[in-house]
Amino acid sequence: MISSGKKQPWYQMLNRYHWFVLLVAALGWLFDTMDQQLFALARAPAMKELLTTVSLPNPSSDDANFAGMICTSIFLIGWAFGGLVFGALGDRIGRARVMVWTIVIYSIFTGLSSFSTTVYDFALYRFLTGLGVGGEFAVGVALVAEVMPALARPYALGLLQASSTIGNSIAAVVSIAFGTIEMSGGFEGLEIFGFPLTPWRLMFLVGAMPALLALIIRSRLKEPEAWVKARAAVLLNPDAHKGREFGSYRALFSNPVWRHNAFVGLALCVAGIIGLWGIGFFSYELVGGVIKSHFENSPQLAGVDEKTISGTIARWKGFTSLLQNAGGFLGMYLFGYVSNWIGRKFTFAICFLAAMGSTALVFAQLDEFNEIFWMIPIMGFCQLSLFGGYAIYLPEIFPTHLRSTGISFCYNVGRILAAAGPLALGAMTKYVFTKDNGFDDGIRWAGVTMCLVFVIGLVALPFARETKGKSLPE
């Protein structure tokens, strides 16, 4: 059990190196999520342009949304496989080394997405970007969990996860800026390496910048002392540590305790990941539809050119992202405080119920500009609070030699299963909740229906182990 006779703020427990590790891990995850969010914001215009290269001269919004959902699923699959591979490598050869590799990978392939010529090579770059994106989270969380003082750990991990919203917000600001330039005609007639200079291509180029971070941190970042000692003990006396295999999925599943924790953690992650990537991040398409409908149904705006409409939608998607992530920052950071008060499991239960209700509210009711300013932050707070919980809880249910591996299994097999989320949303939008079946805006009712996915997390909670106040497993 963790105990302390003296009360002090968690941040006063950290020395200079603790802050360096937290900053590096936060920047790695921040830029990781920036790349994810750039994709979510640039997805629709990219699909509309690239679909014209595959015999669709005038693709509809439904065509672009469906193609975007398929690319999202491919991205999630790459994320999952990358996480499984790099998570195991993080246990075997070190958290710091693998973190550098993953930052380089997701940066390079995000940049290459700018030069896509068809939806097929775009999807390939998304898959390869996902490999790096998936690996970074597990090693970063394991690194911070093992370096931080025990009493400061949940708060530091909550702050680490909350930094993702800063990355998302940077992407939103980029989207707003480029949307404004597009509205003024600033990109008209310009090219980059023979490609039309469109905002979505520039957004992916911005996503290549985090590779510079890997060069800066490579020499100063050390492996956690807990991992170094555990690894040395096995190498010096392997007979005394039989079965203590680093980064081994066989070892993870052969031990009944770790196997139980892995499957419970997986169920918790599946619910939140599908909720965010299969529903929540399609709020941008929902808001885009509201803006477009506003132009179509307002007599004062009749005859507005397509460039102005496109730029306005891009800006409002950016504002939506900023609002969603402002709420998300508070939700993820506060999870640490609330769960230290009432326990991890009870906090998760509240968050799953809140995420389900708030997401259903947004997709069912949001149809006015003013509603964006209060509905979206509430949904962001509720949905993203779950991810603060994952960063805090997952390191607490696996031992040192399997920590990165276990986190990767929960978070990234969750991605494989979650890849069905955007496909399900797309299929329901395109084939079930259609105008022919009496639904004017299919994505709304598809989103409301899919909110039932949060029930998976609620069902898994009774089987979860409470870790409040307990030390990390050795």
N, C-alpha and C positions, 0 to 999 in steps of 0.2 A: 504493500500500500504506500501511496505517496502522502507524506505528512510534513507539516512545517509549523514550528512554534511561532514563527514571526510572519506577520502579514505585510506584504509589500507588492506594489504593482509588478506585473509580470515582466514588463520591459526593463525594469531596474535590475533584473536578474541576469541580463545579457551583457557579455563583454564585447569588445570590438570584433573579435572573430565570429561570435554568434551573429552579430548584426551583418557581417560580411556574407556569411552563408545564407542568412535569411534574404538579404538583398539579391544575391545571385540567383537563388532558387525562385524568388518572386519575379525577377526580370525574365528568367527563362520561361516561366509559366505565363507571365504577362504577354510576352511576345508570341508565345504559342497560341494563346487565346486570341490575340490580335489577328493572327493569320486565319484562325477559324472564323472569326467574325467578318473579316474581309470577304471570305468566301460566301458567308450567309448573305451579306449585303450586296455583293456583286453577282450573285448566282443568277437572278432573273434576267438582267440585261445581257449577261454573257451567253446564257442559253438562247435568248432571242436572236442574237447576232450569229452564233455558231450553228444554230439549226438551219439557217439559210444555206449552209454548205452541204446539207444532207437532204436535198430535194424538198425542202419546205420553204418556198420563196417568201411566204408571209405567215410565219407561225403565230398562232393565237396565244393569249396569256395562259390558257389551259395547257397548250403544248409546251410552252416554256417552263411552267410550274412543274409539269410532270417530268420533263427532262432534268430539271433541277433537283427534284426529289430522288431520281435515280442516281445522279452524281453524288448527292448527299449520302445515299446508302453505300456507294462505292468508297467514298471518303471514310465513312465509319468502319467499313470492313478493313481498309488499310490501317486505320487507327488501331483497330483491335489486334491485328496481326503484329504490327510494329510494337504495340504495348507488350504483348506476350513474349516476343523475342528479346526486346531491350530490357524488359522487366527482369527476366531471368539473368541476362548479362549483367545487370546492375548488382545482383547478388554475387555473381561469380567473379567479376573482374573489377567492380567498384562503381559506386554511385556517381562520383564526380566525373570519371572518364566517360561513362555512357551518357551523362547529361550533355557534355560537349558534342558528342556525336549526333544526338537527336536534334539539338539546336541547328547544327549545320544542315542536316537532312531536310527538316521542314522549311528552312529558309530558302534553300536552293530550289526546291520543287514548287514552292509558292511563287517564286520569281519566274520560273519557267512557264507557269500557267498563263502568264501574260502573252505568251507567243503561241497560244493554241490556235489551230486553224479549223478544227472540227470538234464536235462534242466528244469524239472518241479519244483524241489525244488529251483533251481537257480532263476527261475522266481518269486517264492514266496518271496525269500529274497530280490529280486529287488523291488517288490511291497512294502514290509515293510520298506525297506530303503527309498523309495520314500515318505512314510508318514512323516518321519522326515525332509527330504530334503525340501519338499514343505512348511512345516510350518515355517522353519527358516527364509526365506527371508522376509516374510511380517512383522513378529514381529521385526526383526532386522532393517528394513527400517523405520518402525513406531517409534521405539525407538530412532534412530539417528535423524530423522526429528523433533521430539518433544524436544529433549535435546539441539540440536545445536542452537546458535544464528541465527536469521532469515537471516542475510546477508551471513552467512557462510554456510547455509544449502545446497544449490545446489552443492557447491564444495565438502562439506563433503560427501554428498550422492554419488556424482560421484566417489570420491575416494573409498568409501565403495564398490560400484559395481566393480570398477577397481581391487579391491583386489581379486576378483574371478579369475582373470587371473594368479595371483601368485599361487593360489591353483591348477589351471590347469597345470601350469608350474612345480610345485612340482611333480604332477602325471607324467608329461612327463619325468622328470629327473629319476624318479623311473623306468619308462618303459625302458629308454635308458640303465640304469645301469643293470637291470635284463636281457635285451636283450644281452648286452655285456657278462655277466656271462654265459648265455645260449650258446652263440657262442663258448665260450672257454670250454664248457662241464662241467661247475662248478656245475650244478644241476643233472648231470647224476647219476642215481641209488639212489638218496636221497629221503626220505619220510618225511612227516610232519603229525603226528597223523594218520598214516596209509594211507595217500593220497600221490600220486606222487608229489614231490617238483617241481612244474612248476611255471614259472614267474607269470602267471595270478593269481594263488592262493596266492602267496606272496603279490601281489599288493593289493588284497582285505584285507589281514591282516594289511597292512600299513594303510588302510582306517579305521581301528578300533581305531587308536590312538587319534583322536579328543575328545573322551570321557573324557580324562584327563582335557581338557579345561573346561568342565562343572563343575568339582570339584573345579577348581581354582577360577572361577568367581562367584560361587553361592552366597557367603556371601557378596561380595563387590558391586554387581550391584544393583542399586535402580531403582524403577519405575519412569518414567518421571513425573515431577511436573505437567505438563499440564493434564496428564491422572489422576493423583491422585486427583487434584482439581475437575476435571469434574466428576469423579466417586463419590467423597464425596458429591458434590452438589446434585446429584440425590438421593443418599441414605438419606441425611438429609431432603430433601424436595421433595419427589417423585411427589407430586401433581403439583408442579410448573414446573416439567420437564416431563410431560406426552409425550409419544412417543419418548423420548430420551433413547432408549434401547441400551445398550452396547453389541456389538458383535451379533447383530440381523440381519439376512438376510431379515426378514420381514420389519424391519425399513429401511433397505437399499433400498428395492424396492417399499416401499409405498411412499417415498418422490420423486417427479418427478425430482428434480435436481440431487440427488444422483443416482437415477436409470439411468438417461441419462448418467451421468459420468461413471457409471459402465459398460454400454454396449459399450460406445466409447473406454474406457480403455481396455476392453476385445478385441475389434477388433484390436487395436494397438498391443496388446501382442500376439495375435494369429499369426499375420504375422511374427513377429520376432522369436517366439518360434519354429514355424514350420520351418522357414528358417534356424535356427541353429541346432535343434535336428532332423529335417527331412531331412536336406540337408548338412549343414555345417560340422557337426561332423562325417559325413560319408566320408569326405575328407581323413580320415585315411585309409579307405578301398580303396579309389581311389589311394592313394599313394602306398599302399601295392600292388595293382595290377600293378602299374608302375614298382615297384622294382622287382616283380616276373617275369614280362615280360622281364625285363632287363636280368635276369638270364637265362631265357629260350631262348632268341634270340641272346645272345652273345656267339660266339664260344669259347672264352677264358674262359668262366665260365661254360662250359658244364660239367656235372657230379658232380657239387657241391652238397654236401649232404644237406638233408632237414633241419638239425639242423642249419647249417650256414645260409640258406635262411630265416628260421623262425627268427633267432636272428637279421639278417640284417633288416628284415621288422619291427620288434619290435623297433629297434633303430631309423629307419627312421620315423616311426609313432611318436615317441617321439620328434624328431627334428621338424616334422610338427606341433605338438601341441605347442612347444615352439615358433615357428614363428607365428602361428596363434594367440597365446595369447599375444605375444609382440605387435602385431598390435592392438589387442583387448584392451589392457591396455590404449594405447594412445586414441583410439576411445571413450572408456567409460569416461575417465577422461576429455577429451576435450569437450564432450557434454555439461557439465555444463558451460564452458566458452562461447562456441558458442551460446548456448540457452539463456544465459544472455545478449548476444549482439543482436541477431536477433529474439529471441523468441523461445518458445518450439516447436510450430507447424511447423514453417519453417525449423527448424533444423531436426525434424522428417522426413519431406518430403525429404530433401537432403539425409538423411541416408537410407531411404527406397529405393530410386532410386540407390544409390551407392551400397547397399547390393545386389540388384537384378542384377546389371551389373557385379559386381566383382565375385559373386558366379557362374553366367553363364560362365564367362571367365574361371574360374578354372576348372569347370567340362567339358567344351568343349575343352579346349586347353592344359591343363597341361599333358605333356607326357615326359618331360625331367627333369633330376635332377636339373639343374640350375633354372628351372622355379619355383621349390618349394620355393626358397629363396626370390622371389619377389611377386609371385602370392598369396601365402598363407598369408603373413602378410597383404597384401592389403585387402583380403577377411575378415580376422579377424578384421581389423580396422573397416570396413564398417558394417559387421554383428553385432559385439558386441557393437558398438556405440549405437545401439538401446536400449540395456539393461541398459546402463548408463542413457538413457532417461526415462526408466521405473522407475528406482530408484528415479529419481528427480521428475518426473511428477505425478506419482500415489499418493504419500502422499499429493500433493497439491490440489487434487480434492475431498477429503473426509474429514469429520469432525472428531474430536478427538474420539467420541464414536463409530465411524464406520471406522476408518482409517485402522487398521489392517484387518478388515473384507473386506473392499472395495478393498484393495491391493490384498488380497488373492483371491477374486472373479476374478479380472482381470487376475492375473498372473496364477491362478491355474485352473480355468475353461478353460483358454487358454491352459493349459496342457492337459485337457481331449480332447479338439478338436485337439490339436497338436499330440495326440497319433496316429491319423490317418496318420500323415506325414510319419513316418518310414514305416508303412504298405503300404502306397501308393507308396513310393519309392521302397520298396521290390517287390510289385506286378508288377510295371512297369518294374523293372529290370528282374524279373523272367518270366513274361508272355507277355510283350509288346515289349520291346527293346531287343529282343533275337537274337542269331546268325541265327536262322531259318528265322527271319524277316529281316536279312541283317545288324544287328548291332553287331560289334565285342565286344564292351564293354558297356553293357546295363546300368550300373550304371551312366555312363556319361550323357547319353541323358535323363535318368529319372531325374537326378539332374537338368539339364538345363530346362526341362519342368516344374519342380516344383518351379522354381524361380518366376513363376507368382504369387505365394502366397504373395509376398511382395506388390502386388497391393491392397490387402485387407487393409493394413495400409494406403495407399494413399487415398483410397476411404473413410476411416473413418475420416481422418484429418479435412475436412471442418466442421464436427459436433463437433470437440473437442473445449474445452474452453481454451483460452490462459491464462496462469498463471504466466507469467514472471512478477517479481516485486510485486507479491501479497502475503499477509500473508496466513498462513495455516487456513483453515476453522475451526471455533471453534465447 
